[in-house]
């Protein structure tokens, strides 16, 4: 509290009195991952992944499909994270 920061205005809704700000540079949206290699994987099959980001609401994890070289990122919501 009280820290001075640089922000950008990303949207303004005068009707509701709300304004959205961002502290990040504007970036180009990335190409969506091809998830077809992950279709049909049973929910009881465990994959090894690498944590690539940790927002307050969870962790973004990059995984490789078990039978292909395909990689994709997914979100593990904070309610699905086990300690240890």
Rosetta silent file (secondary structure, phi, psi, omega in degrees, C-alpha in Angstrom):
SEQUENCE: XXXXXXXXXXXXXXXXXXXXXXXXXXXXXXXXXXXXXXXXXXXXXXXXXXXXXXXXXXXXXXXXXXXXXXXXXXXXXXXXXXXX
SCORE:     score description
SCORE:     0.000 S_00000001
   1 L     0.000  134.661  179.518    0.000    0.000    0.000 S_00000001
   2 L    91.511   -6.434 -179.986    1.333    3.394   -0.934 S_00000001
   3 L   -76.420  133.938  177.343    3.743    2.071   -3.592 S_00000001
   4 L   -84.397  131.967 -177.549    3.795    4.104   -6.814 S_00000001
   5 L  -134.560  161.146  174.392    3.425    1.939   -9.945 S_00000001
   6 L   -98.362  130.806  179.897    3.090    2.337  -13.723 S_00000001
   7 L  -136.202  161.558  173.165   -0.197    1.052  -15.225 S_00000001
   8 E  -116.073  145.867  173.382   -2.096    1.040  -18.526 S_00000001
   9 E   -84.566  119.512 -179.520   -5.851    1.540  -18.903 S_00000001
  10 E  -100.116  -25.606  174.180   -7.183   -1.591  -20.629 S_00000001
  11 E  -164.199  154.014  178.012  -10.905   -0.813  -20.454 S_00000001
  12 E  -136.403  130.506  175.183  -13.385    1.695  -19.064 S_00000001
  13 E  -122.760   95.373 -177.126  -17.099    1.114  -18.432 S_00000001
  14 L   -61.755  -36.640 -178.148  -18.641    4.460  -17.502 S_00000001
  15 L   -60.224  -39.407 -179.953  -22.058    2.848  -17.019 S_00000001
  16 L   -98.375   -7.365 -179.492  -20.871    0.573  -14.217 S_00000001
  17 L    72.775   29.374 -177.987  -18.155    2.906  -12.969 S_00000001
  18 E  -115.807  144.401  176.919  -15.418    0.319  -13.518 S_00000001
  19 E  -135.081  134.244  177.288  -11.965    0.676  -15.020 S_00000001
  20 E  -103.652  136.105  179.863   -9.470   -2.129  -15.709 S_00000001
  21 E  -123.498  158.377  176.232   -5.750   -1.504  -15.431 S_00000001
  22 E  -138.558  144.108  175.123   -2.683   -3.607  -16.237 S_00000001
  23 L   -99.914    2.108 -178.635    0.913   -3.466  -15.086 S_00000001
  24 L  -100.064  153.276  172.064    2.017   -5.664  -18.012 S_00000001
  25 L   -65.694  148.242  175.712    3.132   -4.668  -21.493 S_00000001
  26 L   -70.524  132.280 -178.254    0.541   -5.307  -24.157 S_00000001
  27 L  -127.054  159.578  176.875    1.436   -8.539  -25.914 S_00000001
  28 L   -76.526  138.448  177.903    0.270  -10.423  -28.958 S_00000001
  29 L   -63.804  139.527 -178.905   -1.927  -13.422  -28.141 S_00000001
  30 L   -81.205  156.848  178.279    0.013  -16.646  -28.548 S_00000001
  31 L   -63.829  133.722 -179.646   -1.024  -19.369  -30.954 S_00000001
  32 L   -65.894  146.686  178.018   -3.262  -21.905  -29.159 S_00000001
  33 L   -68.477  148.120  172.559   -1.700  -25.287  -28.391 S_00000001
  34 L   -83.052  108.982 -174.942   -2.746  -28.330  -30.442 S_00000001
  35 L   -93.502    1.621 -174.881   -4.417  -30.440  -27.775 S_00000001
  36 H   -60.182  -30.633  179.713   -5.384  -33.390  -29.994 S_00000001
  37 H   -67.811  -15.601 -176.982   -2.442  -35.482  -28.689 S_00000001
  38 H  -100.108   -5.838  177.663   -3.967  -35.297  -25.198 S_00000001
  39 L   -65.403  139.472  175.650   -7.448  -36.522  -26.145 S_00000001
  40 L    84.935   -1.024  176.297   -8.293  -39.900  -24.683 S_00000001
  41 L   -75.060  127.283 -177.775   -5.754  -39.802  -21.850 S_00000001
  42 L   -66.287  146.242 -178.198   -7.424  -41.356  -18.812 S_00000001
  43 L   -68.620  -12.675  177.111   -7.894  -39.097  -15.786 S_00000001
  44 L   -96.004    4.063  176.451   -6.018  -41.648  -13.638 S_00000001
  45 L   -91.471  127.877 -177.577   -2.884  -41.449  -15.809 S_00000001
  46 L   -95.337  137.588  175.997   -0.200  -39.140  -14.368 S_00000001
  47 L  -116.538  148.418  174.612    2.001  -36.967  -16.575 S_00000001
  48 L   -90.154  134.745 -178.545    5.204  -35.208  -15.591 S_00000001
  49 E  -135.859  171.421  179.089    5.131  -31.482  -16.247 S_00000001
  50 E  -119.533  126.829  177.905    7.124  -28.312  -15.772 S_00000001
  51 E   -70.789  124.492 -178.456    5.644  -25.315  -13.931 S_00000001
  52 E  -114.704   -5.128  178.225    5.893  -22.303  -16.256 S_00000001
  53 E  -170.364  149.103 -179.091    3.867  -19.761  -14.280 S_00000001
  54 L  -135.937   77.242  173.170    2.268  -19.270  -10.872 S_00000001
  55 L   -69.785  170.146 -177.815   -0.567  -16.740  -10.788 S_00000001
  56 L   -59.635  -25.123 -173.589   -2.485  -16.360   -7.516 S_00000001
  57 L   -94.983    6.586  178.467   -5.191  -18.753   -8.692 S_00000001
  58 E   156.793 -146.508 -179.590   -2.955  -21.756   -9.466 S_00000001
  59 E  -142.758  136.211  171.886   -0.085  -22.914  -11.659 S_00000001
  60 E   -90.749  129.184 -175.584    0.411  -23.159  -15.402 S_00000001
  61 E  -125.251  134.269  174.900    2.121  -26.461  -16.244 S_00000001
  62 E   -97.076  127.697  179.887    3.636  -27.593  -19.548 S_00000001
  63 E  -124.168  156.595  175.906    3.203  -31.320  -20.234 S_00000001
  64 E  -110.668  136.676  178.088    4.286  -33.649  -23.031 S_00000001
  65 L   -63.210  141.460 -174.559    1.879  -36.205  -24.474 S_00000001
  66 L   -63.659  -30.632 -175.962    2.926  -39.752  -23.504 S_00000001
  67 L  -113.819   12.642 -179.340    3.064  -41.158  -27.040 S_00000001
  68 L  -143.909  175.385  175.328    4.065  -38.059  -29.036 S_00000001
  69 L   -92.396    8.922 -177.713    6.393  -35.094  -28.984 S_00000001
  70 L   -70.940  136.746  175.604    3.438  -32.739  -28.525 S_00000001
  71 E  -122.237  149.687  177.084    3.628  -30.244  -25.664 S_00000001
  72 E  -154.892  158.811  177.849    0.885  -28.063  -24.249 S_00000001
  73 E  -107.935  144.537  176.275    0.214  -25.862  -21.250 S_00000001
  74 E  -142.016  163.963 -179.530   -2.676  -26.202  -18.868 S_00000001
  75 E   -99.138  129.942  167.749   -3.875  -24.627  -15.635 S_00000001
  76 E  -101.240  108.646 -178.531   -3.865  -26.464  -12.309 S_00000001
  77 E   -64.394  148.998 -176.463   -6.360  -24.480  -10.236 S_00000001
  78 H   -55.040  -29.880  179.406   -5.218  -23.663   -6.702 S_00000001
  79 H   -72.879  -12.453 -178.728   -7.948  -25.954   -5.311 S_00000001
  80 H  -106.025    9.341 -179.510   -6.303  -28.872   -7.163 S_00000001
  81 L   -97.630  128.247  179.980   -2.763  -28.326   -5.805 S_00000001
  82 L  -100.080  134.625  176.071   -1.553  -30.708   -3.121 S_00000001
  83 L   -66.606  145.309  174.806    1.079  -29.608   -0.606 S_00000001
  84 L    99.375    0.000    0.000    4.351  -31.499   -0.607 S_00000001
